[in-house]
Amino acid sequence: YISHSQLCRLFKEYLHTSPKLYLETKRLANAKILLKNGKKVIDACIESGFPDYSNFIRLFKNRFGITPNQYKKSL
């Protein structure tokens, strides 16, 4: 029983981020763990909750400076 704007204010106050960025960060961290454990990039994308594969690749590269495939090969 909380409005969207109130939720955003609480996230900013306590976590210093937006709900969207928080979820994105958690999903990308999960994808990195899955890739470390040998999952395929597409499987890590899906299991981490990204609905769009190309968006996942773009976000991963923007956040970590390399593509998920490059990250997986570097392990």
N, CA and C atoms as an extended XYZ file, in Angstrom:
225
Properties=species:S:1:pos:R:3:atomname:S:1:resname:S:1:resid:I:1 pbc="F F F"
N         0.826       -1.188        0.000 N   TYR     1
C         0.000        0.000        0.000 CA  TYR     1
C         0.868        1.249        0.000 C   TYR     1
N         1.671        1.343       -1.058 N   ILE     2
C         2.580        2.472       -1.193 CA  ILE     2
C         2.563        2.915       -2.655 C   ILE     2
N         2.585        4.206       -2.856 N   SER     3
C         2.554        4.719       -4.222 CA  SER     3
C         3.924        4.564       -4.878 C   SER     3
N         3.902        4.623       -6.191 N   HIS     4
C         5.143        4.517       -6.970 CA  HIS     4
C         6.118        5.626       -6.587 C   HIS     4
N         5.622        6.839       -6.480 N   SER     5
C         6.502        7.962       -6.147 CA  SER     5
C         7.070        7.837       -4.733 C   SER     5
N         6.272        7.332       -3.801 N   GLN     6
C         6.769        7.133       -2.436 CA  GLN     6
C         7.853        6.055       -2.420 C   GLN     6
N         7.639        4.998       -3.175 N   LEU     7
C         8.649        3.939       -3.269 CA  LEU     7
C         9.962        4.494       -3.814 C   LEU     7
N         9.877        5.296       -4.838 N   CYS     8
C        11.084        5.907       -5.418 CA  CYS     8
C        11.789        6.804       -4.410 C   CYS     8
N        11.030        7.576       -3.658 N   ARG     9
C        11.629        8.443       -2.635 CA  ARG     9
C        12.340        7.618       -1.561 C   ARG     9
N        11.711        6.522       -1.133 N   LEU    10
C        12.329        5.667       -0.116 CA  LEU    10
C        13.606        4.999       -0.628 C   LEU    10
N        13.582        4.546       -1.886 N   PHE    11
C        14.781        3.966       -2.474 CA  PHE    11
C        15.913        4.993       -2.491 C   PHE    11
N        15.601        6.202       -2.934 N   LYS    12
C        16.616        7.267       -2.982 CA  LYS    12
C        17.160        7.566       -1.589 C   LYS    12
N        16.276        7.616       -0.617 N   GLU    13
C        16.667        7.960        0.749 CA  GLU    13
C        17.555        6.894        1.377 C   GLU    13
N        17.172        5.631        1.244 N   TYR    14
C        17.873        4.565        1.961 CA  TYR    14
C        18.927        3.830        1.133 C   TYR    14
N        18.712        3.724       -0.159 N   LEU    15
C        19.643        2.971       -0.999 CA  LEU    15
C        20.423        3.857       -1.970 C   LEU    15
N        20.072        5.130       -2.041 N   HIS    16
C        20.756        6.112       -2.882 CA  HIS    16
C        20.754        5.719       -4.356 C   HIS    16
N        19.659        5.115       -4.785 N   THR    17
C        19.501        4.718       -6.181 CA  THR    17
C        18.014        4.605       -6.489 C   THR    17
N        17.701        4.414       -7.748 N   SER    18
C        16.305        4.216       -8.140 CA  SER    18
C        15.966        2.729       -8.110 C   SER    18
N        14.688        2.395       -8.006 N   PRO    19
C        14.314        0.975       -8.042 CA  PRO    19
C        14.783        0.284       -9.329 C   PRO    19
N        14.687        0.981      -10.453 N   LYS    20
C        15.111        0.406      -11.734 CA  LYS    20
C        16.602        0.087      -11.729 C   LYS    20
N        17.409        1.033      -11.293 N   LEU    21
C        18.858        0.815      -11.267 CA  LEU    21
C        19.237       -0.254      -10.249 C   LEU    21
N        18.532       -0.310       -9.142 N   TYR    22
C        18.773       -1.338       -8.132 CA  TYR    22
C        18.542       -2.733       -8.712 C   TYR    22
N        17.402       -2.921       -9.371 N   LEU    23
C        17.093       -4.220       -9.972 CA  LEU    23
C        18.076       -4.573      -11.082 C   LEU    23
N        18.427       -3.587      -11.877 N   GLU    24
C        19.385       -3.794      -12.953 CA  GLU    24
C        20.723       -4.273      -12.384 C   GLU    24
N        21.171       -3.642      -11.311 N   THR    25
C        22.428       -4.013      -10.669 CA  THR    25
C        22.378       -5.433      -10.126 C   THR    25
N        21.284       -5.781       -9.474 N   LYS    26
C        21.117       -7.139       -8.935 CA  LYS    26
C        21.096       -8.174      -10.051 C   LYS    26
N        20.388       -7.881      -11.128 N   ARG    27
C        20.307       -8.813      -12.246 CA  ARG    27
C        21.661       -9.003      -12.918 C   ARG    27
N        22.403       -7.919      -13.095 N   LEU    28
C        23.724       -8.026      -13.717 CA  LEU    28
C        24.688       -8.800      -12.818 C   LEU    28
N        24.608       -8.592      -11.517 N   ALA    29
C        25.454       -9.343      -10.582 CA  ALA    29
C        25.122      -10.829      -10.646 C   ALA    29
N        23.841      -11.150      -10.743 N   ASN    30
C        23.426      -12.552      -10.867 CA  ASN    30
C        23.938      -13.147      -12.176 C   ASN    30
N        23.868      -12.383      -13.251 N   ALA    31
C        24.351      -12.857      -14.548 CA  ALA    31
C        25.847      -13.162      -14.485 C   ALA    31
N        26.611      -12.320      -13.808 N   LYS    32
C        28.052      -12.576      -13.673 CA  LYS    32
C        28.301      -13.891      -12.940 C   LYS    32
N        27.535      -14.146      -11.895 N   ILE    33
C        27.686      -15.400      -11.143 CA  ILE    33
C        27.358      -16.591      -12.039 C   ILE    33
N        26.282      -16.487      -12.795 N   LEU    34
C        25.891      -17.576      -13.690 CA  LEU    34
C        26.956      -17.828      -14.750 C   LEU    34
N        27.514      -16.758      -15.293 N   LEU    35
C        28.570      -16.906      -16.295 CA  LEU    35
C        29.811      -17.554      -15.688 C   LEU    35
N        30.146      -17.181      -14.463 N   LYS    36
C        31.276      -17.813      -13.770 CA  LYS    36
C        31.049      -19.302      -13.580 C   LYS    36
N        29.788      -19.671      -13.384 N   ASN    37
C        29.444      -21.080      -13.156 CA  ASN    37
C        29.254      -21.861      -14.450 C   ASN    37
N        29.591      -21.248      -15.590 N   GLY    38
C        29.584      -21.972      -16.853 CA  GLY    38
C        28.328      -21.883      -17.688 C   GLY    38
N        27.372      -21.061      -17.295 N   LYS    39
C        26.145      -20.916      -18.085 CA  LYS    39
C        26.453      -20.220      -19.405 C   LYS    39
N        25.655      -20.517      -20.416 N   LYS    40
C        25.736      -19.795      -21.685 CA  LYS    40
C        25.222      -18.386      -21.464 C   LYS    40
N        25.645      -17.472      -22.321 N   VAL    41
C        25.253      -16.070      -22.178 CA  VAL    41
C        23.732      -15.926      -22.265 C   VAL    41
N        23.113      -16.589      -23.208 N   ILE    42
C        21.652      -16.486      -23.357 CA  ILE    42
C        20.940      -17.026      -22.123 C   ILE    42
N        21.458      -18.104      -21.541 N   ASP    43
C        20.849      -18.668      -20.337 CA  ASP    43
C        21.009      -17.733      -19.143 C   ASP    43
N        22.191      -17.118      -19.023 N   ALA    44
C        22.419      -16.155      -17.941 CA  ALA    44
C        21.481      -14.963      -18.090 C   ALA    44
N        21.264      -14.542      -19.308 N   CYS    45
C        20.346      -13.437      -19.592 CA  CYS    45
C        18.937      -13.772      -19.120 C   CYS    45
N        18.441      -14.909      -19.546 N   ILE    46
C        17.066      -15.312      -19.223 CA  ILE    46
C        16.910      -15.570      -17.728 C   ILE    46
N        17.847      -16.316      -17.144 N   GLU    47
C        17.735      -16.665      -15.724 CA  GLU    47
C        17.915      -15.462      -14.804 C   GLU    47
N        18.521      -14.404      -15.315 N   SER    48
C        18.693      -13.191      -14.516 CA  SER    48
C        17.519      -12.236      -14.656 C   SER    48
N        16.564      -12.580      -15.505 N   GLY    49
C        15.352      -11.787      -15.609 CA  GLY    49
C        15.361      -10.704      -16.662 C   GLY    49
N        16.295      -10.768      -17.598 N   PHE    50
C        16.313       -9.790      -18.684 CA  PHE    50
C        15.436      -10.285      -19.817 C   PHE    50
N        14.410       -9.535      -20.184 N   PRO    51
C        13.506       -9.991      -21.240 CA  PRO    51
C        14.071       -9.812      -22.643 C   PRO    51
N        15.095       -8.979      -22.795 N   ASP    52
C        15.631       -8.666      -24.113 CA  ASP    52
C        17.130       -8.936      -24.138 C   ASP    52
N        17.558       -9.866      -24.975 N   TYR    53
C        18.959      -10.287      -25.053 CA  TYR    53
C        19.883       -9.135      -25.449 C   TYR    53
N        19.505       -8.362      -26.463 N   SER    54
C        20.368       -7.277      -26.923 CA  SER    54
C        20.501       -6.184      -25.856 C   SER    54
N        19.443       -5.939      -25.120 N   ASN    55
C        19.503       -4.963      -24.034 CA  ASN    55
C        20.435       -5.466      -22.918 C   ASN    55
N        20.382       -6.764      -22.643 N   PHE    56
C        21.273       -7.360      -21.649 CA  PHE    56
C        22.737       -7.167      -22.045 C   PHE    56
N        23.063       -7.451      -23.302 N   ILE    57
C        24.438       -7.290      -23.790 CA  ILE    57
C        24.878       -5.831      -23.631 C   ILE    57
N        24.008       -4.911      -24.040 N   ARG    58
C        24.332       -3.481      -23.967 CA  ARG    58
C        24.550       -3.028      -22.524 C   ARG    58
N        23.651       -3.415      -21.627 N   LEU    59
C        23.781       -3.031      -20.220 CA  LEU    59
C        25.047       -3.607      -19.598 C   LEU    59
N        25.315       -4.883      -19.887 N   PHE    60
C        26.497       -5.546      -19.345 CA  PHE    60
C        27.760       -4.818      -19.805 C   PHE    60
N        27.829       -4.511      -21.092 N   LYS    61
C        29.011       -3.828      -21.634 CA  LYS    61
C        29.156       -2.420      -21.069 C   LYS    61
N        28.048       -1.707      -20.940 N   ASN    62
C        28.105       -0.359      -20.368 CA  ASN    62
C        28.569       -0.381      -18.917 C   ASN    62
N        28.130       -1.379      -18.163 N   ARG    63
C        28.442       -1.452      -16.742 CA  ARG    63
C        29.860       -1.971      -16.479 C   ARG    63
N        30.282       -2.992      -17.240 N   PHE    64
C        31.545       -3.656      -16.940 CA  PHE    64
C        32.645       -3.433      -17.982 C   PHE    64
N        32.311       -2.806      -19.100 N   GLY    65
C        33.326       -2.486      -20.103 CA  GLY    65
C        33.641       -3.611      -21.074 C   GLY    65
N        33.050       -4.774      -20.892 N   ILE    66
C        33.225       -5.897      -21.806 CA  ILE    66
C        31.884       -6.596      -21.992 C   ILE    66
N        31.779       -7.349      -23.068 N   THR    67
C        30.538       -8.089      -23.306 CA  THR    67
C        30.484       -9.298      -22.393 C   THR    67
N        29.299       -9.862      -22.192 N   PRO    68
C        29.204      -11.066      -21.365 CA  PRO    68
C        30.059      -12.213      -21.881 C   PRO    68
N        30.133      -12.356      -23.202 N   ASN    69
C        30.938      -13.412      -23.793 CA  ASN    69
C        32.425      -13.192      -23.502 C   ASN    69
N        32.884      -11.959      -23.608 N   GLN    70
C        34.281      -11.645      -23.270 CA  GLN    70
C        34.548      -11.907      -21.794 C   GLN    70
N        33.597      -11.565      -20.961 N   TYR    71
C        33.737      -11.816      -19.524 CA  TYR    71
C        33.863      -13.311      -19.246 C   TYR    71
N        32.997      -14.087      -19.884 N   LYS    72
C        33.008      -15.536      -19.689 CA  LYS    72
C        34.334      -16.135      -20.137 C   LYS    72
N        34.850      -15.677      -21.277 N   LYS    73
C        36.122      -16.199      -21.804 CA  LYS    73
C        37.308      -15.794      -20.936 C   LYS    73
N        37.188      -14.690      -20.214 N   SER    74
C        38.309      -14.211      -19.385 CA  SER    74
C        38.444      -14.961      -18.057 C   SER    74
N        37.484      -15.809      -17.750 N   LEU    75
C        37.515      -16.521      -16.461 CA  LEU    75
C        38.426      -17.722      -16.510 C   LEU    75
